[in-house]
């Protein structure tokens, strides 16, 4: 039986040599670049997955990230960034990692074969939820079991795996195959496979945010400004989009209690907070539509 691609020996593996670290470094860099390129072939299903995640958010469902080992770290990193970047509430996110998220330097290796506790962890899963299941091999028992539980509950399953024809891809509603080459260090899927997984996860969550209107002109207009750096970024975003000075932008943010979208409408169109919030409600929180709505109203008055 042929080895899965993630376990095969890379043809350039011999380039890794303690006597020539420069050549080794070049080989590793080229391996990562080729792995990253594999994401291009998965773009269509990544878009499908992002739309499903956006639908879950609109329905007030929960995104469940499920994985083991280094794939679990990739999934957890993306999930943990969604609050600060796009203000996705913690109650709408869950991370299920085999053995639990590590608190020290050791990874829980044997836990990926164990499925105890998954039924309880996913007991509240609903049809409006989405499960993002990640496994380089596509056959990790913990992740496959979670997918099967999700299917019985009618939740949407997005799977990310690096081996074609694997159980995780065959059983998912939206399978994302990242056909990365074998690793330069055979089986070390924290490398090329992990890089491609991180790109795919970043794309899924970022495209979800675009679909939800949390991105405007390449700026994160739904960020949660909870430190000095982000407060400065928020003021810069308001100033740039509303085309006002920084002081005016900061005043608008103060009125909007730090919420960027209403602050932009307040600064750009001299609305009250209540008016800005009402405008955003009518456009499902999409800032582009809210700004265009004011232009439509002005055109109507001119007539």
N, C-alpha and C positions, 0 to 999 in steps of 0.2 A: 504494500500500500504506500502511495506517495505521501511524503510529509506535507503538511499544510505549509503555505508560503511563509508564514511567520516563523517556522521552525527550520526552514531550509538554510543551507550555507550560501552566503553571498559569493558570487564569483570573484569579487575583489577583496575577499577577506584576508588574503595573504599580504595585502598592502599594509595591514596593521602590524607594525614592527617596532619593538623597543629601541632599535638602532636608528630609526628614521621617523621621528615624531612628526616632522613636517609633512611627509607623505601620508602618514596615518591621519593627520588632521584634515588634509585635503580629501581623503577618501571618506571620512566621516561627514564632512560638510556636503560633499556631493550626494552621499546617501540620504541626508536629511532633505536636500533640495528635491531629489527625485521622489521621495515619500510625500512631500508637500504637494507636488504636482498631481498626485493621484486624486486629490480632492476635486479637481476640475471635472472628472468623469462622473462625479456624484452630485453635481449641481442641481439637477432637476428634482431629485428626491430630497435634497437639503431644503429646497424651496417648499416642497410639499410639507416637510416636517415643520418648518417655521410657521406656515399657515395653520397647521394643526395646533401648535403651541399657542399661537395668537387666539385661536378659537377657544382654547381652554381658559386663557386669561379673561376673555370677554364673558365667558360663562361662569366666571368666578370659581373655576376648578383649580386643580393643583398639578404642578409639574413635578414628577418623581424622577430623579436621576438615580439609576441603578448600575453598579459596576463593582469590580474587584481589582485589587492590585493597583498597578500604575494607571490603568484605565479609570479606576475609581478616583484617583487623584485628579486626573484631567476633568472628569465630570464634576467633582466637588468644587474644583477651582472655578469652573464656569458658573455653577449654581450660586456660589458664594459672592460672586461679583454682581449679580443681577439687582441686588438691593441698592447698592451705592451708585451703579451706573444708570439704571433705568427705574429705580424706585419700585421694583416688584416687591410686594409685601412678603415678609418671611413666612406668613401663614399660607402663602400660595406656593411654597417650595418645600420639597423634601429631598434629602440625600440618603440613599440606602447603600452603604458600602460593606462588602463582606468583611466581617470581623470588626466593623465600626471604623470611624475615622481615626487614624493613628494620632496619638498625642505625643509620641516620641519619635525616635529615628528608625524604629523597627516597623516593618510592614507585616501585617498578619497574613502570612503566606498560606497556611493550610485552610484558612477560612473560606477561600473561594470555592472549595468543594462542599462546604456545609450550607444547607438550606434551612436549618432550624431557625425559627423566629420570623421567617419571611411572611408566612400566612398572617401572623399577628401584625407585623409591620405594615402590610398592605391591606389590612382588614377594612379600612375605611375608603378604599379605592372606589371611585365612581366612574360611570360611563363618560362624564364630561372631563375627566382627568386625562393627562398624557404621560406615558412612561417613556423616558429616554434611557435605553439599555445599551451599555457600551462594553465590548469585549474584543480584544485583538483577535483571539482565536475564533470567536463566534460560538464557542461551545462551553464556556465557563458555567459549571452547574448552577452557581448562585444566580447568575444573570439570566440564564435560560429559564430557571424556575420562576423567577420574578416575571418574566415575559408571559409564561403560561398562566400564572395567577391573574395577570392583568387582562389577558384575553377572556378568561372566564367571567370577569366583571364588566366586560364591554369597553374598557378603557382603550384609547388609541396607543399603539406601541410603535415607537420609532427606534430602530436598532442601528447601531454603528459597529461594524466589524471589518476586519482586514483580510478575512479568508472567504472567498466566494463559495456559495453552496453550504455554508455553515448553518446549524440549527437556528441561531439567532436571526439570521437574515431570512431564512425560509419561513419563520413563524411570525414575522412582524407585519404590521399594516404598511409601514413605510421603511423599507430596508435601505440602508446607506452603506454600500460597499466601498471601502477605501482600499483599493488593490495596490498596496504598497509593496515594494520589492523586499526580498529577504533582508534581515538586519545584517549590518557589517559585523556585529557581535551576535552570532546566531541565537535567536530566541529572545534577545533583549528588547522586548517590544515597548519599553519606555522610550526608545529612540525613534526610529522612523515611524512606526505604527502610532506611537503616542503623539508625535508631532502632527500627523494627519488627523488624529482624533481631536486634538486641541483646536485645529483650524476648523474642522467641521462643527464642533460644539460652539465655537465663537460665532461662526456663520449662522447657525440655527438661532441662537439667542439674539444676535444683532438684527437678523432679518425679521424675527418676531417683533422686535422693538420698532423697526421701520414700519411694519404692517400695523402696529398699534398706534402709530403717530408719535412715538417717543423720540424720533430722530427728525430733525429739520435742518436741511442744508448741511448735513454732515455733523451736526451738533447735537449733543445729548440733552434735549430740552425737558427731559423728565428725571434728571439726576437728583439725588438726594444730597444736598449741600450740608454735610455734617462735620466738616473741618475747614480750616482756613483756606487750604488750597482749593477745595471745591466751592467754597463761598466766593472766592475770587474768580473761579471759572464761571460760576453762575452769573456773576455781574457782567463778565465779558460777553457771555452768550446773549444776555438781554440787550446790552449796548449794541452789539453787532446786528442782531436781527431787527430790533426796534429803531436802529439808526439814531441813537441818543448818546449823550456823554455818560461817563461812568457814574457820576453822582446821581443823575436821573435814573439810571438803571438800578443803582443800589436803593434809592428811595422806593422804586416800584417793587423791588424784592421785599423790602420791609413791609410794605402794604400787603403784599401777597403771602406774607409769613414764610418767605423763602422758596415758594413754588415758582418755578421758572416760567411755565406756560402762561399763567395769568399775569405774571409780572411783565411779560413781553407785550401782552394786549393792553395793559395799563399804561406802559411807557409809550407804546406806538400809537395808541388810539384814544388816550385820555379817558379810559373807561374806569368805572369803580370796580372794586374786587367782585362785588355781586354781579355786575354786568359781564365781567371777564369770565367768571365761573359759569354763568348762564350760557355764554357764547360757546364755551368749550363743551358744555353738556350737549348742546345741539349738534355739535360736530364730532361727538364720540371721542373728545379729547385730542383730535387731530388739529395741530396748530396751523398747518398750511390752509386747511379749510376754514378755520376761524378767522385768519387774516384775510382770506379771500372774501369771506362773508361781509366784512366791513367795506371792502371795495364795491361789492354788489350793492350794498345799502347806499353808498355814496353815489353810485351811478344812477340808482333809482331816484334819489333826491334831485340830481341834476336834470333829469327828464321832467 
